[in-house]
Amino acid sequence: MVLENPGTSLPLGANQRKRAKEFYYPLLFLDSVQDCCQHAIARKVADAPQNPNQSSEADFRTLVNKLAHICDYRPAGDTVTALVVLAVDGRIVYAFASNSRKRPNLIQTKNDLTSVLNILKANLEAETKESDQALFDRLLRQILRLNTVRVRMYLTHLTKDLAACVKACEGDASEETKSSSQELQKLHDLIPKTDEAGQTSDAYTSSVIRCIQTIEQYRRSPLQQFIKKKAATEEKLRKNKTPWSNLHHVGGRLLSYGYDAETLISAHHMWEDSDLFREFEVNFLDSSQSNIPKPLEFSPQTIESLVNGMPASACNAREKKALIQHAAELRKYDLDKILEGQWQRKLNPIVHAEMILHDWLSRTPGGLQPSRFFGGWQYIGTSKPVCRLCRYYFDIIATPVHFRDGHPNSYVNWRLPDIRPQGNRPQDMQQANDDWCKIMEQIKTKVYADLRRVLEEQKTDQKMNDSNTYTDRLTLAGLLMNSGV
């Protein structure tokens, strides 16, 4: 079933298109400045591990995030997924949306998620239940098959990073380095190599699982500290996106699929007396459509014109002069060339998945009331942390709904939800337009503040990856390491 937003959305009028274009100039400038500042700062090695001591509500949030993660099949952002669990007339409804999926792909994702949930449903209703280990093996294989494209990308990166790390160990005769290099080479040799047709075979999936098991084993060994130490050393040298930090991150992303399966099994025990995995349906919302007649195009701007175009509320004339000087210092990192590329872009921005879900919830019966959500937990989970602009939006509208902690990255191909009047009267349409413009201006003010801060500090808090290295999970000891392959 396709869930639909009530009412008619309005295309952007001339005033809204003008305001939108004004919004993207500072955003494109910020994106360019942050790109330059990537070269000038020390990167964090990784985010911290999650706290394993969680409340029932926190456990539920972990589950919802994991279900969304399972649905995020491909890199580059189109399949980033948001998911909410609702209690509707005594039945559980899993509703999801994705950043940019066509209807046939959404239908397939719905069927895929249903198949995963049905594995848990069948086990709960069986006279003789499967062991957790057997259930884990089935779930992990299913999850890996659904995510073949993304897993292959991780394995490709892992192959390159391992080779680079082994090479970097050459010339160091210490026992620690020699031993670590040998272990890295063993992992490199375990990575399955096959053509696209072979990536759905049982043998290939078994090879991937063996690779993931080895990463888990290394996470518990001295090799983990060796990798983190190497990454930290290169961080001090202000090197950007090193193979050591990449290796640490990609290993964490591959492990996340095993943690997905562990979390589902743990959750189906925790809530076995509820309908969460018994009486349910899976529905989706369509991804956003374009609300402009043609992609946004931009006139070339200089550093000086961009800074001087900042409103007086963001900085005065003296401060603008200082910001221009700060920006000029980034020319050695090709700021002018990066900006030149920005003006050649043609943007057709999308509404992010969590905003699509939230907008639908707020406009349909029951709204954002706790009674509409499973357990009364007002939560929308996502396959990746919420981006900076989405976080600004949710803060501005003061929603009672909770989300994953955000990451500091901004995306220029982002937009607000569609303008939907609450009625058909002219004043209803005017009110909807005014509300849209007000929110847009408030977010733009925050973007200007970010731009000023980044220029003054000459550093960015952007992450190299918008996914976490460590992942939260509901743990069942030993399932991954004991998986039979």
ABEGO torsion letter per residue (X at the ends): XBBBBBEBBBBBBAAAAAAAAAAAAAAAAAAAAAAAAAAABBBBABBBBBBABBBAAAAAAAAAAAAAAAABABBGGAABBBBBBBBBGGBBBBBBBBABBBAAAAAAAAAAAAAAAAAAAAAAABABBBBAAAAAAAAAAAAAAAAAAAAAAAAAAAAAAAAAAAAAABGBABAAAAAAAAAAAAAAAABBBBBAAAAABAAAAAAAAAAAAAAAAAAABAAAAAAAAAAAAAAAAGBBGBAAAAAAAAAAAAAAAAAAAAAAAAAAAAAAABAAAABBBBBBBBBBBBABABBBBBBBBBAAAAAAABBAAABBAAAAAAAAAAAAAAAAAGAAAAAAAAAABBBBBBBBAAAAAAAAAAABBGEABAAABBGGBBBBBBABBBBAAAAAAAAAAGBABBBBBBBABBBAABBBBBBBBABABAAAAAAAAAAAAAAAAAAAAAAAAAAAAAAAAGBBABBABABBABBBBBBBBGAAAABBX
